[in-house]
């Protein structure tokens, strides 16, 4: 797939509070608004591939992406088969985002071994490959499988994303991280950072909602370690995040301020930015008002 066809702006949304018919209607509206891609997470309670399989036949141009599918809980052969099936169903519109999750989830919640991230991902991609390249039925040519991107924060995973996948999908980062990622990955790899946006002008209200939303992420060491490489310290993680940290991770304010943040990612080298429109109350879900405000079309 030519990644330039994907477009520069997409939507990252936790759609699982919606029924499947509601998910379809949202995806269709996102497509009408002119966004190029719908990214959905992989929560433990829901299967993103079921939702994307429901959405795929009911949309025409919208790329469908996992942000991300957890490789620790899915066998690589099964993932390759899912990629082939959903890629064919969507006529090549699949962006398969893969990630290693977090030790707090894999070991702490699921009681599984959390293995070295980069080695695990490299081995996983290799294990998918024999299935992916084998001759396929006529209705499932390999060019319809879509692309593979990796949840990448550190330098080694970013390099792996460029060398052994089609690109990277950094999450909970800043334009400064986007610039670093582009430098590591080179000029042509697909780079799609997620950016949280909050269409709230009052500083105290916006920061309160942002803290409520990101508190869970600040308890995960992979995110904390990456943020430290960007100049944040342990003090910034106290009390659900310092103002400096909150303002760096969540673009809040009026439409102009938020557009400036999106453009900062593009200027730093992003191929595509997927905005996550946070609800003004900070609860998980999405703000349809913000989606309409930033609609490209």
C-alpha positions in Angstrom: 0.0 0.0 0.0 1.1 3.5 -0.8 1.0 5.1 2.7 0.5 8.6 1.1 -3.0 7.5 0.3 -3.8 7.3 4.0 -4.1 11.1 4.4 -2.8 13.4 7.1 -5.5 13.5 9.7 -7.4 10.6 11.4 -9.5 9.9 14.5 -8.4 7.8 17.5 -11.5 6.9 19.5 -12.6 4.6 22.3 -15.7 3.4 20.6 -16.7 0.6 22.9 -19.3 2.4 24.9 -21.3 2.4 21.6 -23.2 -0.5 20.2 -22.1 -2.0 16.9 -24.8 -0.1 15.0 -23.6 3.1 16.7 -20.0 2.3 15.8 -21.0 2.0 12.2 -22.8 5.3 12.2 -19.8 7.0 13.9 -17.4 5.6 11.3 -19.7 6.7 8.4 -19.9 10.2 9.9 -16.1 10.3 10.3 -15.7 9.3 6.7 -18.2 12.0 5.6 -16.3 14.6 7.7 -13.2 13.9 5.6 -11.0 12.1 8.1 -8.9 9.4 6.5 -8.7 6.9 9.3 -10.4 5.5 12.4 -8.1 4.2 15.0 -9.5 2.0 17.8 -7.8 0.6 20.9 -7.6 -3.0 22.1 -9.1 -3.0 25.6 -9.2 -6.3 27.5 -13.0 -6.4 27.5 -13.6 -5.9 23.8 -12.1 -7.2 20.5 -11.2 -4.4 18.1 -11.2 -6.8 15.1 -14.9 -7.6 15.7 -15.7 -3.9 15.6 -13.6 -3.2 12.5 -15.1 -6.2 10.7 -18.6 -4.8 11.4 -17.5 -1.3 10.2 -15.5 -2.3 7.1 -18.4 -3.3 4.8 -20.3 -0.2 5.8 -17.6 2.3 4.8 -16.0 3.0 1.5 -12.7 4.9 1.8 -12.0 5.1 5.6 -8.9 3.3 6.6 -9.4 1.2 9.7 -6.6 0.9 12.3 -5.8 -0.8 15.5 -4.1 1.5 18.0 -2.8 -1.1 19.0 -3.5 -4.8 18.9 -1.7 -6.6 21.8 0.8 -9.1 20.6 1.3 -10.6 24.1 -2.2 -12.0 24.1 -2.5 -13.2 20.4 -0.5 -15.9 18.6 1.3 -14.5 15.5 -0.3 -17.1 13.2 -3.7 -16.0 14.4 -2.7 -12.3 13.9 -1.5 -13.0 10.4 -4.8 -14.7 9.6 -6.8 -11.8 11.0 -4.7 -9.4 9.0 -5.4 -11.3 5.8 -9.1 -11.7 6.5 -9.8 -8.1 7.6 -7.5 -6.7 4.9 -9.6 -8.5 2.2 -12.9 -7.5 3.9 -11.8 -3.8 3.8 -10.3 -4.0 0.4 -6.8 -3.2 1.7 -7.9 -0.4 4.1 -6.5 -2.1 7.2 -3.7 -0.5 9.2 -2.6 -3.2 11.7 -1.1 -1.5 14.7 0.8 -3.9 16.9 2.2 -3.3 20.4 3.7 -5.1 23.3 1.4 -3.5 25.9 2.8 -2.9 29.4 4.2 -5.0 32.2 1.6 -3.7 34.6 -1.1 -5.2 32.3 0.6 -8.4 31.1 2.2 -9.4 34.3 0.2 -7.5 36.9 -3.3 -8.0 35.6 -3.0 -11.1 33.4 -0.3 -13.0 35.2 1.7 -13.6 32.0 5.4 -13.2 31.4 6.3 -9.7 30.0 9.2 -10.3 27.7 11.8 -7.9 26.3 9.7 -5.6 24.1 12.0 -5.1 21.0 13.1 -8.8 20.9 9.5 -9.9 21.4 8.2 -7.7 18.6 11.0 -8.7 16.2 10.3 -12.4 16.8 6.6 -11.8 16.5 6.9 -10.1 13.1 9.1 -13.0 11.9 6.6 -15.5 13.1 3.8 -13.7 11.2 5.9 -13.6 8.0 5.7 -17.2 6.8 1.9 -17.1 6.8 1.7 -13.6 5.4 3.8 -14.3 2.3 2.4 -17.8 1.5 0.3 -18.0 -1.7 -3.2 -16.7 -1.0 -6.6 -17.5 -2.5 -7.6 -15.3 -5.5 -9.9 -13.2 -3.4 -7.2 -12.3 -0.8 -4.1 -11.0 -2.7 -1.3 -9.8 -0.4 -1.6 -6.2 -1.5 -5.0 -6.2 0.2 -3.6 -7.0 3.6 -2.9 -3.4 4.5 0.2 -2.1 6.4 1.7 -3.0 9.8 2.8 -0.3 12.2 4.3 -0.6 15.6 3.5 1.1 18.9 6.9 2.7 19.3 8.3 5.1 21.9 12.0 4.2 22.4 14.8 4.5 19.8 15.2 0.8 19.3 11.4 0.2 18.7 11.3 3.2 16.4 14.2 1.7 14.4 12.4 -1.7 14.2 9.3 0.1 13.0 11.2 1.5 10.1 13.3 -1.5 9.2 10.9 -4.4 9.7 7.4 -2.9 9.6 5.8 -0.1 7.6 5.9 2.6 10.3 5.2 3.6 13.8 2.2 4.7 15.9 3.5 6.6 19.0 1.0 7.2 21.8 1.0 9.8 24.6 3.8 11.8 23.1 4.7 15.3 21.9 5.8 17.0 18.7 9.4 16.9 20.1 9.1 13.1 20.2 7.7 13.1 16.7 10.8 15.0 15.5 13.0 12.4 17.2 11.1 9.6 15.7 11.4 11.0 12.2 15.1 11.4 12.6 15.5 7.8 13.7 13.1 6.3 11.1 14.2 8.2 8.1 12.3 10.3 5.6 9.9 7.7 4.1 8.5 5.5 6.9 4.9 6.1 7.9 4.8 8.0 11.2 1.4 8.4 12.9 1.4 9.9 16.4 -1.7 10.1 18.5 -2.6 13.6 19.9 -5.2 14.1 22.6 -7.3 17.2 22.0 -9.8 18.8 24.4 -12.0 21.6 23.1 -12.2 23.4 26.5 -11.0 27.0 26.8 -10.8 27.4 30.6 -7.4 26.2 31.9 -8.5 24.8 35.2 -11.5 22.9 33.7 -9.4 21.6 30.8 -6.5 20.4 33.0 -8.9 18.7 35.4 -10.5 16.7 32.6 -7.1 15.9 31.1 -5.8 14.7 34.4 -8.8 12.5 34.9 -8.2 10.9 31.5 -4.5 10.4 31.6 -4.0 9.3 35.2 -4.1 5.6 34.2 -1.3 6.2 31.7 1.0 7.9 34.1 1.1 4.7 36.2 2.6 2.7 33.4 6.4 2.6 33.3 6.8 2.5 29.5 5.1 5.9 29.2 6.9 7.4 32.2 10.3 6.3 30.9 9.7 7.8 27.5 8.5 11.1 29.0 11.7 11.3 31.0 13.6 11.2 27.7 11.7 14.3 26.7 12.8 16.2 29.8 10.0 15.4 32.3 10.9 14.2 35.8 9.3 12.2 38.6 7.9 15.4 40.0 5.9 15.9 36.8 4.1 12.6 37.4 2.9 13.5 40.9 -0.8 14.4 41.6 -1.9 13.1 38.2 0.5 15.3 36.3 2.0 18.7 36.6 0.6 21.6 34.5 3.7 21.4 32.3 3.1 17.7 31.6 -0.6 18.0 31.1 -0.2 20.9 28.6 2.4 19.0 26.7 0.3 15.8 26.3 -3.2 17.3 25.8 -3.8 20.1 23.4 -6.6 22.1 25.0 -8.2 25.5 24.3 -9.9 27.0 21.3 -9.8 25.6 17.8 -6.8 27.7 16.8 -4.6 26.5 19.7 -5.4 22.8 19.0 -4.8 23.2 15.3 -1.4 24.7 16.1 -0.5 21.5 18.0 -1.6 19.2 15.2 0.4 21.3 12.7 3.4 21.1 15.1 3.4 17.3 14.6 3.2 17.6 10.9 6.1 20.2 10.9 8.1 17.7 13.1 7.7 15.0 10.5 4.4 13.2 11.1 2.9 11.5 8.1 -0.4 11.3 9.8 -1.8 12.6 13.1 -4.7 10.8 14.7 -6.5 13.1 17.1 -8.2 11.6 20.2 -11.1 14.1 21.1 -11.4 13.8 24.9 -14.7 14.3 26.5 -14.9 17.5 28.6 -15.7 15.5 31.7 -12.5 13.4 31.3 -14.3 10.1 31.0 -13.3 7.5 28.4 -15.1 8.0 25.1 -15.0 10.7 22.6 -16.3 14.2 22.0 -18.3 14.4 18.8 -18.3 18.2 18.9 -14.5 18.3 18.7 -14.6 15.8 15.8 -16.9 18.1 13.8 -14.8 21.1 14.6 -11.6 19.7 13.2 -13.2 17.9 10.2 -10.9 18.2 7.2 -13.6 18.2 4.7 
